[in-house]
Amino acid sequence: MKINEELFDYFKQVGTIKHYQKNEIIYMQDDCADELCLVLKGRVRVYHIKKNGDEINYDVLDKGRIFGESSLYENAYRPTTVSAINDVEIITCHLRDLYPYLSSSLDLTISLLKMLNDNCNHLTQLLKWAQTYNRYEKVAAFLYDLSKDNNKEKNLLFGRIPYTHQEIADSLAISRVTVTKVLNQFKEEGLIDIQYGHIQVLERQKLYNHYLAKLD
């Protein structure tokens, strides 16, 4: 769920625009959750750091996506860490400052409620992938999902997915080496083409039939 650009002004009126460079931490888990964040430019990675230092990746967010929704709850703490994948521009704002606009804008209220619902569905999907899918099925599901529709803002057009092997690995919480091996297998089968900085899905339905149909 993305926030319509027509609603950005509400955040700009009450929030603060901030800039982060590649790999810079935006906030850490267990920080006080007091601000909601809207991505204006770039991509951010949302992940959880385990006690042993391992990272569990939850999502990669780009323009129009909101994160930090734990700030919707009083006296809450951040359950995840968020860092910049590339140069990022965001708006941060306190929920209390948005209250007057929530009461006057039904679109804004509905957008925030849909965001919470989508995040819940996404976490459910991640749990399903983590618990029931092998490495081939995880990558296949990721490519199949992203190639579903054209999205100009994400540069997802005609099956072209502008993710590097590392970004796919970060999104799925598996190693880059594993992702590369899986993608090479898909390429050998004629399902995808691998190009610099992006993956081209050539046979989306076959990708589903070969790796995902048995799981549904």
C-alpha positions as CSV (number, residue, x, y, z in Angstrom):
1,M,0.0,0.0,0.0
2,K,1.4,3.4,-1.1
3,I,0.2,6.8,0.1
4,N,-1.2,8.8,-2.8
5,E,1.1,11.7,-3.6
6,E,-2.0,14.0,-3.2
7,L,-1.8,13.2,0.5
8,F,1.9,14.0,0.9
9,D,1.1,17.6,1.7
10,Y,-0.5,16.6,5.0
11,F,2.8,15.0,6.1
12,K,4.8,18.0,4.8
13,Q,2.8,20.4,6.8
14,V,3.4,18.7,10.1
15,G,6.6,16.8,9.5
16,T,10.3,17.3,9.0
17,I,12.2,16.3,5.8
18,K,15.3,14.3,6.5
19,H,18.1,12.8,4.3
20,Y,20.1,9.7,4.8
21,Q,23.0,8.2,2.8
22,K,23.5,4.6,1.7
23,N,23.6,2.2,4.6
24,E,22.9,4.9,7.2
25,I,20.7,3.8,10.1
26,I,17.3,5.7,10.2
27,Y,16.4,4.1,13.5
28,M,17.2,1.1,15.6
29,Q,15.0,-1.5,17.1
30,D,14.1,-0.8,20.7
31,D,14.2,3.0,20.1
32,C,11.2,4.9,21.3
33,A,8.5,4.8,18.6
34,D,7.4,8.4,18.5
35,E,7.4,9.2,14.7
36,L,5.8,8.0,11.6
37,C,8.0,8.0,8.4
38,L,7.0,8.5,4.8
39,V,9.5,7.7,2.0
40,L,9.9,10.5,-0.6
41,K,12.9,9.2,-2.5
42,G,15.1,6.1,-2.5
43,R,14.7,2.7,-0.7
44,V,14.9,1.6,2.9
45,R,15.3,-1.8,4.4
46,V,13.3,-3.0,7.4
47,Y,14.8,-5.8,9.4
48,H,15.2,-7.3,12.9
49,I,18.6,-8.0,14.5
50,K,18.7,-11.2,16.5
51,K,20.8,-11.5,19.7
52,N,23.5,-13.4,17.8
53,G,23.8,-10.6,15.2
54,D,21.9,-12.3,12.4
55,E,19.4,-10.2,10.5
56,I,15.8,-11.1,9.6
57,N,14.7,-9.0,6.7
58,Y,11.0,-7.9,6.6
59,D,10.7,-5.5,3.6
60,V,12.2,-3.1,1.2
61,L,10.2,0.1,0.9
62,D,10.3,2.9,-1.7
63,K,8.5,6.2,-2.5
64,G,5.1,6.5,-1.0
65,R,5.5,3.8,1.6
66,I,5.1,4.4,5.3
67,F,7.2,2.8,8.0
68,G,7.4,3.2,11.8
69,E,3.8,2.3,12.3
70,S,4.5,1.2,15.9
71,S,4.3,4.9,16.7
72,L,0.6,4.6,16.2
73,Y,0.6,3.0,19.7
74,E,1.2,4.9,22.8
75,N,4.5,4.3,24.7
76,A,5.7,1.8,22.0
77,Y,9.2,0.8,21.0
78,R,10.6,0.0,17.6
79,P,10.4,-3.7,16.8
80,T,12.7,-3.4,13.8
81,T,15.7,-1.5,12.5
82,V,15.5,0.6,9.3
83,S,18.4,1.6,7.2
84,A,18.9,3.4,3.8
85,I,19.6,1.1,0.8
86,N,20.6,4.1,-1.3
87,D,20.3,7.9,-0.8
88,V,17.0,8.4,0.9
89,E,14.7,11.3,1.6
90,I,11.9,10.8,4.1
91,I,9.4,12.9,6.1
92,T,9.1,12.2,9.8
93,C,6.1,13.4,11.8
94,H,4.4,12.8,15.2
95,L,1.0,11.1,14.9
96,R,-0.6,13.7,17.3
97,D,0.2,16.4,14.7
98,L,-1.6,14.4,12.1
99,Y,-4.8,14.0,14.2
100,P,-6.5,17.2,12.9
101,Y,-6.0,16.0,9.3
102,L,-7.2,12.5,10.1
103,S,-10.5,13.9,11.3
104,S,-10.9,16.0,8.1
105,S,-9.5,13.7,5.5
106,L,-11.3,10.3,5.0
107,D,-8.7,9.4,2.3
108,L,-5.8,9.9,4.7
109,T,-7.5,7.8,7.4
110,I,-8.4,5.0,5.0
111,S,-4.8,5.0,3.6
112,L,-3.3,4.5,7.1
113,L,-5.8,1.7,7.9
114,K,-5.0,0.0,4.6
115,M,-1.3,0.3,5.4
116,L,-1.7,-1.5,8.7
117,N,-3.8,-4.2,6.9
118,D,-1.2,-4.6,4.1
119,N,1.7,-4.8,6.6
120,C,-0.1,-7.6,8.5
121,N,-0.7,-9.5,5.3
122,H,2.9,-9.0,4.3
123,L,4.2,-10.4,7.6
124,T,1.9,-13.4,7.2
125,Q,3.3,-14.0,3.7
126,L,6.9,-13.8,5.0
127,L,6.1,-16.3,7.7
128,K,4.7,-18.6,5.1
129,W,7.7,-18.3,2.9
130,A,10.1,-18.7,5.8
131,Q,8.4,-21.8,7.3
132,T,7.2,-23.7,4.2
133,Y,9.2,-22.6,1.2
134,N,12.6,-23.9,0.1
135,R,15.2,-21.5,-1.4
136,Y,13.9,-22.0,-5.0
137,E,10.3,-21.4,-4.0
138,K,11.2,-18.3,-2.0
139,V,13.0,-16.7,-5.0
140,A,10.3,-17.8,-7.4
141,A,7.5,-16.4,-5.2
142,F,9.4,-13.1,-4.9
143,L,9.9,-12.8,-8.7
144,Y,6.3,-13.9,-9.4
145,D,4.9,-11.4,-7.0
146,L,6.9,-8.4,-8.2
147,S,6.2,-9.2,-11.9
148,K,2.5,-9.3,-11.4
149,D,1.7,-5.7,-12.5
150,N,3.5,-2.8,-14.1
151,N,4.5,-0.1,-11.6
152,K,6.2,2.9,-13.1
153,E,7.2,4.3,-9.7
154,K,9.1,1.1,-8.8
155,N,10.3,0.8,-12.4
156,L,8.6,-2.6,-12.6
157,L,7.7,-2.8,-16.2
158,F,7.0,-5.8,-18.4
159,G,8.5,-8.3,-16.0
160,R,11.7,-6.3,-15.4
161,I,12.6,-6.3,-11.7
162,P,15.3,-3.7,-10.8
163,Y,16.7,-5.6,-7.9
164,T,20.3,-6.8,-7.5
165,H,21.1,-10.3,-6.2
166,Q,22.0,-8.7,-2.9
167,E,18.7,-6.8,-2.6
168,I,16.8,-10.0,-3.3
169,A,18.8,-11.8,-0.7
170,D,18.1,-9.0,1.8
171,S,14.4,-9.1,1.1
172,L,14.2,-12.9,1.6
173,A,16.8,-13.3,4.4
174,I,18.9,-15.8,2.5
175,S,22.5,-15.4,1.3
176,R,23.5,-13.7,-1.9
177,V,25.3,-16.8,-3.0
178,T,22.1,-18.8,-2.6
179,V,20.2,-16.2,-4.6
180,T,22.7,-16.3,-7.4
181,K,22.6,-20.1,-7.6
182,V,18.8,-20.1,-7.8
183,L,18.7,-17.3,-10.4
184,N,21.2,-19.2,-12.5
185,Q,19.0,-22.3,-12.4
186,F,16.0,-20.3,-13.4
187,K,18.0,-18.8,-16.3
188,E,19.1,-22.2,-17.5
189,E,15.4,-23.2,-17.5
190,G,14.6,-20.2,-19.7
191,L,12.3,-18.6,-17.0
192,I,14.3,-15.4,-16.5
193,D,17.2,-13.4,-18.0
194,I,19.9,-12.0,-15.7
195,Q,21.1,-8.5,-16.6
196,Y,23.2,-5.9,-14.8
197,G,21.1,-4.5,-11.9
198,H,17.9,-6.2,-12.8
199,I,16.1,-9.5,-13.5
200,Q,13.9,-10.0,-16.5
201,V,11.0,-12.5,-16.0
202,L,10.5,-14.2,-19.3
203,E,8.0,-17.0,-18.4
204,R,6.0,-15.9,-15.4
205,Q,3.4,-18.6,-15.7
206,K,6.0,-21.3,-16.1
207,L,7.8,-20.0,-13.1
208,Y,4.6,-20.4,-11.1
209,N,3.8,-23.8,-12.6
210,H,7.3,-25.2,-11.9
211,Y,7.8,-24.0,-8.4
212,L,4.6,-22.6,-6.8
213,A,1.6,-24.4,-8.1
214,K,2.1,-27.4,-5.8
215,L,2.2,-25.1,-2.8
216,D,-1.3,-23.6,-3.3
